[in-house]
Amino acid sequence: MSFLKRLHRRRLAGFSLAEILIAISILAIISLLILPRLFGKTEKARRTAALMDIESGLPGALDDFENDNGFYPTTEQGLKALVEKPNYGPPCRNWQGPYLKKKNFRDPWGNPYVYRLPGSHNQKGYDLFSLGADGKEGGEGINKDLGNWE
């Protein structure tokens, strides 16, 4: 049998089971080494994005609302008062909004930001916080709430 016929026959046969198992093993090892590092950076990036919203983006809009109306939105009016003039609660006679373009007040984990006036942490102001990775109030580590009182 000529060399070309043997080569052609080998190509038709495909990969052996051993070759496939070795390739899968190598991919699994690489995944085990890389994925934890990527996950850690992803969580850190989410926390940073949430803190940016809590410390600068949303408070600036809340301050603009307060400057125009003389008060911060009530808990019932919530953050929605930054994009739509509230038609309940204290009247917003000088509402000059929308104060923000975004209409979706969700943190990087997909949970809504929590706004309370008066706050339980900031009793003379408002509490603004993210429930963190677990979506539940409280928690520690990566599940710790991120708020404007820290």
N, C-alpha and C positions, 0 to 999 in steps of 0.2 A: 504494500500500500504506500502510496506516495505521501510525502510530508504534507502537501496541501490538503489532501483528503483527510488525513488525521486531524489537522488543524480545523478544518471545516466541521468535522464530526465533534470535536471538542467544543466549538462555539455553540453548536446546537444543544449540547448537553446542559449548558447553563452552569450555575454555581453549585458546588457540593454543599451538603448540609453542614459540614465542618466550617467551610468558608463563611456561610451565612451566620452561624453561631458566633464565630470570631468577630465578624463585623458588628453584630448586635451587642456583643460584650463590650467592644471598644466604645460604641456610641453610648451605652449605659454608663460606663465609667466617666466619660467626658461630661455627660449630663449631671451625674452626681457631684462632680467637682465644680461645675459652672452655675447650675441653677440656684444653689443656696446664696451665692454671691449676688446674682441678679435679683433674687427676691429681696435681699436685704437692702439693696440700692433702690428698688421699687418702693418699698415701705418708707424709706427715708425721704424719697422724693414726694410721696403722698403727704407725709407729715409736714414737709416744708411748704407744699402748696396750700395745705389747710391753714397753717400758721400765717401765711401771707394773706389769705382771705380774712382771717380773724383779726390780724393786727393792723392791716392797712386798707384793704379793698372795701370791706363792708363797713368798718367804723367811719371811714371818710364819707361814705354815702349817708350813713346814719347821722353824722354831724351836719351835713348839708340839709337833711330833712329837718333836724332840730333848729338850725339857723333860720330856716324859712317859716317854720310853724310854731316855734317856741317850746316844743316838747319833742321827745323821742316817740316813735310809734309805740302803742301799747302792745302787750304780749299778744292780744287777740288780733291786732292789725298785723303784727309780725313784720318780717322782712319784705313781704309782698307790698307793703306800703311804699317801698322804695321804687317800685316800677308802675304801680297803679294807685291813683288817688283813693284813699279809703272812703267808703260811704257809710261807715259806722264808727262808733267810738267818738273821741273828741274831734270836733270839726277841724279840718285842715284847710283853712281859708287861704293860706298863702302857699299852697303846695305848688312847687315849680318843677316837679319831676317830669320824666323819670330820672331818678338819681343814679341809676345803674342801667346798663344795657341788658345784662343777663337776667333772665326770668326764672332760671333754675337755680335755686339756692341749695345745692347739694355739695357735700364734701367730696374729696377724691375717691372715697369708698362707696359713693352713691347714696349716702344717708343725708337727710336734710340737716342743715345747720340749725342749732337750737338758739332761739332768742327769747330772753325773759326780761321784763321790766316790771317792778324792780328786780334786780338780780339777787340770788342768794349768796353769791360771792362778792359782788359789787352792789352793796345795798343802797348806795346813793346814785347808782347808775344802772346799767344793764349788763346782763351776762350774755355772751355770745360764744358758742362753742360747738365743736365737732364731737360726735360720740366716738370717734376713733374707729379702728379696724373692726371691732366686734359689733358696732352699732348699738351698744347698750351704755347707759349712763354709768359712770364709775369705771373701774378697771385699773390695771397696772401694766407696765411694760408697753408693748405695742398696742395694747387695748386701752391705754390711758386716754381719757378725754383731753382735748386740746382747747383751752379757753382763754379769754381775754383777762383772766385774773392771774395768769402765770407770769 
